[in-house]
Amino acid sequence: MTRAPRSLRQRRARTGWYYTAPALVVVAAVTLFPVAYSVAMGFAEVRLTYGGMEIEHWTISNYTTMLTSPAWPDALLFTVGYTVATVAVELALGIAVAVLLDHLEIGRGWLLALLLIPWSMITVVSAQLWGYLYNASYGAVTWLLDLVQAEPPVILGTPAPAITAMAVADVWKTTPFVAVIVLAGLVRIPRDRYEAAAVDGAGAWTTFLNVVLPALRPVIAVAVLFRILQAFGIFDLPFVLTQGGPGTATQSLAILGYKSLFQDLDWGMGAAVATSTGLLVLAACLLFLRLFRSQVEQGGGTL
């Protein structure tokens, strides 16, 4: 195929920039400006007044206070641990569900539609639903646990059960997302690979490890990347279920930033927490892309 002349390619590129310029301006206005403003506020000592707020002076004390306070390391530890645990469980369950759907010949469409119901729900709505189930007075989950325990459990009022309950609600909602992505990769695996494995005498588990799993690496990398981004910035689920409690047991970095900004009215500290969270997510994504760049690129092409 003959390549277009250089001057023609340049004119096409300029035309593309002209057409996309309005959208880029809008994206910059609603994305880049708030991010830059938050970064700037993290270095500011802000005083609230009746007329709004005033920047008294520029300082790094917000970050030094944040790093020396036990609240930020605790929130970071919870966020990282929660992200690793939930993403791992969702990945395992998502692959299992996708493999099951791939082998079904009857009713796959109906099951897939039912599977997407949790994912289609707004997180605040699903969190409220699980809040009813976990309620200490009339919750169905509390009632079931009461049948096998000597004392009625207080699920959301005890640290370990509260963390587990929140993780269960998250896994219930987001496992379908992973399953759909993995299913998209499964249907693209040529059937002759399964036939070749069967001819070689490979069993189901050996076929999965040597044929299916290697072919799924690109889509798995994409699914994990998206889930890390979502799980690390989790806010609405703990906000509705526990408000970051009991104590600070389920306080994520997003919840910590919210409390600093809107409850303590400490604009500088809230901006510092938000900026640090964004930098951590950026660093994690860059590291992930560096380690799994080829798989992510192949997965993007597959999807």
N, C-alpha and C positions, 0 to 999 in steps of 0.2 A: 504494500500500500504506500503510495507516494505521499510524503509529508507536505503540508501546506508551506508556502514561502514564509520566511521569518516575519516580513512586514505584515502579512495577512494574519499570522498568529498573534502578533502584537495588537493589531486592530481588534481582533476578537476578544483578546484579554481586556483591553480597555473598555470595550462594549459591555463585557460581563461586569466589570467594576461599576460602570455607570448604572446598570440595572439593579445591582445589589446594594449600591450606596445608601438608598433610603432605609433598607432593612438593617444595614450595618449601623446606621445612625441610631435607629430605634434600639437595637441591641446594646449599643454603647450607653445609651441614656438610661436604660432600665437595668443594666447589669454592671458595666464597668464603673459608672459613677458611684453607685451605692458601695461597691467594693472599695474603691479608692477613698470614699468618705469614711468608711468603717476603719480602714487602716490608719487614716489620719487621726480619727478620734481616739484610737488606741494610744496615741502619744500625747494626748491632751488632758489637762486638768480642767474639767468642766464644772461650772457652777450653774445650777438651775435658778432662774429668776421668774418673776411673774410674767415677764415678757417673752420668755423662752429659755435660752441658755447662753452662757458666755464662756469663752475659752480664756481661762486665767493665764495659763502658760503651758509650754510644751515640755514634756517630761517622759522618762521611761519608767517612772515609778509604778505605773499600772502593770507593766510586765514583771517587774521585780516582785511586786506584791502578789501577783497571780502565781508566780513560780514558787514563792516561799510559803504560800498558803496551802494547807492540806486539802482544801476543796478541789483545786485544779488537778493535782496528781490522782486523787481518788476518782474524780470524774473521768479522767483520761484512762485509768486502769479499768473502770467499769465499761467505758465505751469500746475499748480495744477488745476486752474479753467477751463482751456481748456480741460484737461484730464477728469475731472468729467463731464463736460457738454457734450462733444462729446461721451464719453463712454455711458452715460445715454441715449442719443438720439439714438445711434446705437443699444443699447440693446433693446429699445422699438420697433424700426422699424424692427430690425432683427427678433424678436419674431413674430411680426405681419406678416412679409413676409413668415417666415417659416410655420406658421399656415395656411396661405393661400395656399402655395404650398402643404402642407400635405393634404388639403381637395380637391385638384384638382385631377381629374381622367384622364383628357385629356390635353396633352400639357405640362405636368410638366417638362419633359426633356428639351424641347425647352426653356421654361421660366428659368429653372435653368441655362442653358448654357448662356442665355442673361444676367442673374443676375451676373454671374461670370466675365463678361467682365471688369467692373470697377476694380474688385479686381486683375485681371490678369495684368493690366497695371502697368508699373513702375511708382512710385510716381512722379518722376520728369516729366515724360511725361504727366500724368494726371494733375499735377500742371500747366504745360505750357498750356494745353488745357483750364483749367479754367482761366488762365491768359488772354488768348484771349477773353474768354466770358466776363471777367470783364473789359476789356480795355476801357478807357475813351473815345476813339475816334470811335472805330468800334465794340466794344463788344456787343454781342446779349443781355446779361443781362442788360447792361447799356441802350441799346435802349429800352428795355421793360419798365425799370423803368422811362425812360424819358417820356414815354407816359402818366404816371400817376402823374408825378411830374412837378412842375413849372420850376425847374432848372435841368439841366443835372447832375446826381449824379457822384461823384468821389469816386468810391467804395473802391479802394485800397489806396486812399490818405486820408481817414478819419478813425480815430481809431475804432469806433464802427462798421461801415460797413466792415472795413477790417477784423476784428476779426470774424464777422458773415460770411463773404464770405469764409474765410479760413476754418471755421468749416463746412460750407455746402460742400465744396470740400472734406473734410476729411470724412464726413458722407456718401457722395455719393460713395466714394471708398471702405470704410471698412464695411459698413452695410452688403454687401453680405457675408463677412467672418463670421459675427455673425449669419446670417441667415442659412448658410450651417451647422454650428456647432449645432445650435438649431434644424434644420431639422433632423440631425442625431439622436438627442435624441427623437424627436417626433415619428419617424418611429419605435422606439424600445418600445414604450408604448403598452402594450397588448390591443387589441381591446375590450376584455371583460370588461375592466374598463369603457370604454365609454358606453357599453351596460348596465352595472350595474347602471351607473349614470342615463341613460335614463329611466330605470325601476323605479328608485327612484323618477323620475319626475324632475330631475335637468335640468335647461335650459343651453344654450350654455355658458353664462358667468359663471354660477355656476360650470359647468363642467370644464371650463378652470381654475378657481381659486382653486378648490378642487381636481382635478384629474391631469390636464396637468401641471400646474405650479409646484406642488411639485415634479413631476417626472422629470422636467427639471432643477431642482436646480443644480445637478452635472455638466451638460454641460454648464449651464449659468455661474457657477463659473469658469470653464475653459476658456470660452470666455472672461469673464471680466478680468481675470488674464492676458491673452495674450494681450488684448487691452490696459490695463494699462501700460504694458511694452512698447508697441509701441507708445502710445500717449505721455507718459512722456518724451520720448527721441526724440520727433518730431523735425526734422531739415529740410528735403528737401522741404516740402510743404511751410513753411514760407520763406525759402531761395529763392525759385523760385518766389513766389507771391509778397512778400513785403520786403525781406531782413531784416525782423525784424521791419519794420516801419509800419505806419508813426511814426517817432520818435522811441520810443521803445515799441509801443503798442502791437506788435506781436512778441516781442523778447523772445523766449524760452530760457531755460538754455543751450540747445545745440547751439543755435545761439550766445548766449553770450560767450560761450567757444570758438566758431569759431572766433569771432571778436577779442577776447583777444589774441588768438594764431596767427592768420594769418593776421589780419589787424593791430593790435597794436604791434605785434611781441613780446608779453609778454608771454614767454613760461611758466614761473612759475604760472602766474595768470590763463592762459588757462588750465594748468594741474590741478590747484586747483578747478576750476569750473567743469571740467570733473570728478574729483574724488568725489566732493560733490554730483554731480548728480548721479553717480553710487551708492554712499552710500544711498542716499534718495530712489532710486529705490529698492535697496536691502532691506532697512528697510520696505518699503511699501509692498513688496512681502512677506517678512517674517510675517508681521502683517496679511496680507490677508490669507496666508496659515495657520496661527494659528487660525484665526477666522473661516475659511471655509475648514479646512483640510479634513474632511470626504467627503465633496461635491467634492473637487478637485480630491481626490483619486478615487471616484466613477465615476466622469466624465472622468478621464483618462482611466479607464477600459472600459467605454462605448464607447469612441472614438477608 
